[in-house]
Amino acid sequence: MLEDITETALVFRLDCWVEDYNKERKAKHWILIEMLERFKSKDIGIPFPT
């Protein structure tokens, strides 16, 4: 879900269900790494404000 559009970002919200709460951090890590890898495979860069 798109939550906000700012001067330097599109802010999305992603809700996920994790069967074992103790694995929440590992699941979040996996999702973020997967997103970065897919962006990279499509030559989508993430600019940083200067």
SULGI-V67149 format. One record per pair of residues at least 12 apart in sequence whose C-alpha atoms are under 10 Angstrom apart, sorted by the first residue. I is the first residue (numbers start at 0). J is the second residue. D is the distance in Angstrom with one decimal. If there is no record, write none. Layout:
# SULGI-V67149
I|J|D  I|J|D
This chain:
# SULGI-V67149
0|12|5.2  0|13|6.5  0|14|8.8  1|13|9.0  6|48|9.5  7|46|8.5  7|47|8.0  7|48|6.8  8|45|9.5  8|46|9.2  8|47|9.6  8|48|9.6  13|30|10.0  15|27|8.9  15|30|9.8
